[in-house]
Amino acid sequence: AGFPGTAITPELVQVIRQYKIGNIILFRENISDAAQLRTLCADLTELIRRETGYDPFIMVDQEGGVVTRLSEDCVNVPGAMALASTGDPGNTYLAGKLTGAELRRLGINFDLAPSVDVNCNPANPIIGVRSYGDTPSTVVKYATGMIRGLQDGGVLCLAKHFPGHGDTDVDSHKALPVIPFARERLDSVELYPFKKAIRAGVSGMMVGHLQVPAIEPVSDLPSSLSRKVVYDLLTEELAFKGLIFTDALAMKGVSGNSNVSLQALKAGNDMVLAPRNLKTEIQAVLKAVEKGEMSREDIERKCRKVLTYK
C-alpha cells in the first residue's frame, strides 16, 4: 500500500490496523530529506510490527537516474543507460551495492528494481533510459551486476517488467500494451534477461500489465492477471521460486478489470502492489476463500513465502 504525505497520519494508522497492512511502498511525495525518511521508516516498521506481529517490507522504486525516489541529500546513482555507457559491468555492481547500503541505512529493505527490459523500440514512452541496452546480452551484462550489488548491499530486489516491456510504444500506466511476437522471439529477446536474473539469484519478479497473445490468448487480459504467464510460465516453466509482485494495480493497463487483487492472486502472484480500493479488494478475496473459489491453503502458502523472505 502507498499513502500521501511525509508523516504517519491517523487515517494511515486506522487502515493498517483495520486491514493488517503488512507492507508499504514509498514514493517521492513521501520523502523530504534523509533524516525525515529514517524517522518515517522506523515509525512505519514499529507501527506495522505492532499491528500485524511481523516486520514490514518498506519498498521503493529506486532505479537511479530518471526513477529516483530518494532526496538530494541521499546517495543517488546514475540510471541504467548511463551506467551501461561506461562499458564496465563492475560499475553497475558498485552502483547497486551503494544503493542497497543507502536504502538499508535509511530503513528501506526492498528495492523494486532493476528494469531488465530490452529497449529495442525507439518509440517506447516508458522504458528508454531505464534499460541497460537494446540487446538481451547487453541488458544481462549490466543488470545482473545491479541485482547482485543491491542484494550484497543489504536489500532485496526484483527484476521487472516480466515478461518484457521493452518493445512497446504504449505506456502501461495509461493503456494495455500488446507484445505481439511469437514464442520463439519472446524466448530469445524479452524473456532472456529474466531467465538470467533468476540464475543471478534475484529475490523477486514484477509482472507487468502487458498483453502477450503468444502466451495468453485471452484478449485484453494483462500478464499480471494471467495464470498462463504468472504460474505456468514464470513459476513452472522458468522455475522461479522467489516473490512475485504485480505492477501497481491502479495503473490503467489493468485497473479496468474487476477484483484485480483476487485475479492477481489466483494467477500466481504472491503480492499485489498498490490496489486502488483496499476495502473492496480485500472483501473480494475473503469471499472467494469462503466460496472455495480460492483455497485458504494457497493464501497461507503465499504468506509463508513472504514471511520467509522477511
C-alpha positions in Angstrom: 0.0 0.0 0.0 1.0 3.6 -0.5 -0.1 6.7 1.3 0.0 10.5 0.9 2.3 12.9 2.7 5.6 12.7 4.6 4.3 11.5 8.0 2.1 8.8 9.5 -1.5 10.1 9.8 -4.3 8.8 12.0 -6.0 7.7 8.8 -3.0 5.6 7.8 -2.8 4.1 11.3 -6.5 3.1 11.0 -6.1 1.5 7.6 -3.1 -0.6 8.8 -5.0 -1.6 11.9 -8.2 -2.5 10.2 -6.8 -4.3 7.2 -3.5 -5.6 8.7 -1.4 -4.0 6.0 2.0 -5.7 6.1 4.0 -3.7 3.6 4.4 -0.1 2.4 5.7 1.4 -0.8 7.2 4.9 -0.6 7.1 7.5 -3.4 8.9 10.8 -3.9 5.9 12.6 -2.3 6.6 10.7 1.0 10.3 11.8 1.2 11.6 15.3 2.1 15.1 14.5 3.3 17.2 11.7 4.7 16.5 12.5 8.4 12.7 12.6 7.8 12.9 9.3 5.8 14.8 7.5 8.5 12.3 8.5 11.1 9.4 7.6 8.8 10.7 4.2 8.1 11.4 3.5 11.7 7.9 4.6 12.7 6.3 2.6 9.9 8.2 -0.5 10.9 7.2 -0.1 14.6 3.6 0.5 13.7 3.2 -2.4 11.3 5.1 -4.8 13.7 2.7 -3.8 16.5 -0.4 -4.1 14.4 0.4 -7.3 12.5 3.1 -9.1 14.6 5.6 -9.0 11.7 8.1 -6.6 10.3 7.1 -5.0 7.0 8.7 -4.7 3.7 9.4 -1.0 3.3 9.7 -0.7 -0.5 10.7 1.9 -3.0 11.3 2.3 -6.8 15.0 3.4 -6.6 16.4 2.6 -10.0 18.6 5.6 -10.3 18.6 8.3 -13.0 15.1 9.3 -14.0 13.4 6.9 -11.5 14.9 8.3 -8.3 12.7 8.5 -5.1 15.4 9.5 -2.6 16.0 13.1 -1.8 19.1 15.0 -2.9 21.0 14.5 0.4 20.9 10.7 -0.1 23.2 8.5 -2.3 21.6 8.6 -5.8 23.4 6.7 -8.6 23.1 7.3 -12.4 20.4 5.4 -14.3 20.7 2.2 -16.3 21.7 3.6 -19.7 24.3 5.9 -18.2 25.9 3.1 -16.2 25.9 0.8 -19.2 27.5 3.5 -21.3 30.7 3.3 -19.1 31.3 -0.1 -20.7 32.2 -1.6 -17.3 29.7 -4.0 -15.7 31.6 -3.5 -12.4 30.1 -0.1 -12.3 26.5 -1.5 -12.1 27.6 -3.8 -9.3 29.1 -0.9 -7.4 26.0 1.3 -8.0 23.8 -1.5 -6.8 25.9 -2.0 -3.7 25.9 1.7 -2.8 22.2 1.9 -3.4 21.5 -1.1 -1.3 23.6 0.1 1.6 22.0 3.5 1.5 18.5 2.1 1.4 19.3 -0.2 4.3 20.7 2.7 6.3 17.5 4.7 5.7 15.3 1.8 6.8 14.1 0.5 3.4 14.6 -3.2 2.8 13.1 -3.9 -0.7 14.1 -2.0 -3.9 11.6 -2.5 -6.7 14.5 -2.5 -9.3 16.1 -3.0 -11.7 14.3 -3.0 -15.1 15.6 -5.8 -17.2 13.5 -4.8 -20.2 15.3 -4.8 -23.6 14.8 -1.3 -25.0 14.6 -2.3 -28.7 11.7 0.1 -29.7 12.9 3.7 -30.0 9.2 4.8 -29.7 8.9 3.3 -26.2 7.5 6.1 -23.9 8.2 4.5 -20.5 11.4 2.4 -20.6 14.0 4.2 -22.6 17.0 5.2 -20.5 15.7 2.9 -17.7 17.0 0.0 -19.8 20.6 -1.2 -19.8 20.6 -1.7 -23.5 18.9 -2.6 -26.8 20.0 -6.2 -27.0 19.3 -9.0 -24.5 23.1 -9.7 -24.0 23.8 -6.1 -23.1 20.9 -6.0 -20.6 22.1 -9.2 -18.9 25.7 -8.0 -18.8 24.8 -5.0 -16.7 21.5 -5.8 -15.0 22.8 -8.9 -13.2 25.6 -6.8 -11.6 22.9 -4.4 -10.3 21.0 -7.3 -8.9 24.0 -8.8 -7.1 25.1 -5.3 -5.9 21.7 -4.4 -4.4 21.4 -7.7 -2.5 25.0 -7.6 -1.4 24.3 -4.1 -0.2 21.6 -5.4 2.2 18.2 -5.2 0.5 16.0 -7.5 -1.6 15.3 -6.5 -5.2 13.3 -7.7 -8.2 13.5 -7.8 -12.0 10.8 -6.0 -14.0 8.6 -5.9 -16.1 8.0 -9.6 -16.8 7.7 -10.8 -19.5 9.2 -7.7 -21.1 8.1 -4.1 -21.6 10.9 -3.0 -23.9 9.4 -3.4 -27.4 6.2 -1.4 -27.0 5.0 2.1 -28.0 2.4 2.2 -25.2 2.8 3.2 -21.6 1.1 0.6 -19.3 0.3 3.4 -16.8 -2.1 4.7 -19.5 -3.2 1.7 -21.5 -2.6 -2.0 -22.1 0.5 -2.6 -24.4 0.5 -5.6 -26.7 3.6 -7.7 -27.2 2.7 -9.3 -30.5 5.6 -11.6 -31.1 5.8 -15.4 -31.5 7.1 -17.5 -28.6 10.5 -18.1 -30.4 11.1 -14.3 -30.4 10.0 -13.9 -26.8 12.4 -16.6 -25.7 15.4 -15.0 -27.5 14.7 -11.4 -26.6 12.1 -10.5 -24.0 12.4 -13.5 -21.7 16.2 -13.9 -21.9 17.2 -11.3 -19.3 14.6 -12.6 -16.9 16.0 -16.1 -17.2 19.5 -14.8 -16.4 18.2 -12.7 -13.5 16.7 -15.9 -12.0 20.1 -17.5 -12.3 21.7 -14.5 -10.7 19.6 -15.1 -7.6 17.1 -12.2 -7.8 14.7 -12.2 -4.9 11.6 -11.1 -6.7 9.9 -10.6 -10.1 7.5 -7.9 -11.0 4.9 -8.9 -13.7 3.9 -6.0 -16.0 0.5 -5.1 -17.3 1.1 -6.3 -20.8 -0.9 -8.4 -23.3 1.2 -11.2 -24.7 -1.1 -13.3 -27.1 1.6 -16.0 -27.7 1.4 -16.9 -24.0 -2.1 -15.7 -23.0 -4.6 -15.8 -25.9 -7.5 -14.2 -23.9 -7.9 -10.8 -25.4 -7.2 -7.8 -23.1 -6.1 -10.0 -20.2 -2.9 -8.4 -18.7 0.0 -10.7 -18.0 -0.2 -9.7 -14.3 -3.7 -11.4 -14.1 -2.9 -14.3 -16.4 -2.2 -17.7 -14.8 -0.6 -18.8 -18.0 2.0 -16.1 -17.6 2.5 -15.9 -13.9 2.1 -19.6 -12.8 2.6 -21.7 -15.9 5.5 -19.7 -17.5 7.2 -17.9 -14.6 6.7 -20.4 -11.7 6.6 -23.7 -13.5 8.5 -23.4 -16.8 11.2 -20.9 -15.6 11.2 -22.5 -12.1 11.2 -19.1 -10.3 10.8 -19.7 -6.6 11.1 -16.1 -5.4 8.5 -13.5 -4.6 6.2 -12.5 -7.5 4.7 -9.0 -7.5 2.2 -7.3 -9.7 3.0 -3.9 -11.0 0.8 -1.2 -9.4 -2.8 -2.2 -9.7 -4.1 1.3 -10.1 -2.4 1.6 -13.5 -4.8 1.9 -16.4 -3.2 -1.1 -18.1 -5.0 -3.3 -15.5 -7.4 -1.1 -13.4 -10.4 -1.6 -15.7 -10.6 -5.3 -14.6 -12.8 -6.2 -11.7 -11.4 -7.7 -8.4 -7.9 -7.2 -9.7 -6.2 -8.4 -6.4 -8.2 -11.6 -6.4 -7.4 -12.2 -10.1 -3.7 -11.5 -9.5 -3.5 -13.9 -6.5 -5.3 -16.6 -8.5 -2.9 -16.1 -11.4 0.0 -16.9 -9.0 1.3 -13.6 -7.7 2.4 -13.5 -4.1 2.0 -9.8 -3.5 -0.4 -7.2 -5.0 1.1 -3.7 -5.4 -0.9 -0.6 -4.6 -4.6 -1.7 -5.3 -6.9 1.2 -5.7 -9.6 0.3 -3.2 -8.4 -1.8 -0.3 -11.8 -2.4 1.3 -13.4 -3.9 -1.8 -10.3 -5.8 -2.9 -9.9 -7.5 0.4 -13.6 -8.3 0.7 -13.4 -10.0 -2.8 -10.5 -12.2 -1.7 -12.2 -13.2 1.5 -15.5 -14.0 -0.3 -13.5 -16.1 -2.8 -12.0 -18.1 0.0 -15.4 -18.6 1.7 -16.9 -19.9 -1.6 -14.0 -22.2 -2.3 -13.0 -20.2 -5.4 -9.6 -19.8 -3.9 -8.2 -22.0 -1.2 -7.1 -20.9 2.3 -4.1 -23.1 1.8 -3.0 -21.1 -1.2 -3.3 -17.9 0.7 -1.3 -19.3 3.6 1.4 -20.6 1.2 1.8 -17.1 -0.2 2.0 -15.7 3.3 4.6 -18.2 4.4 6.8 -17.3 1.3 6.6 -13.6 2.1 7.4 -14.3 5.8 10.4 -16.4 4.7 11.8 -13.5 2.7 11.2 -11.1 5.6 
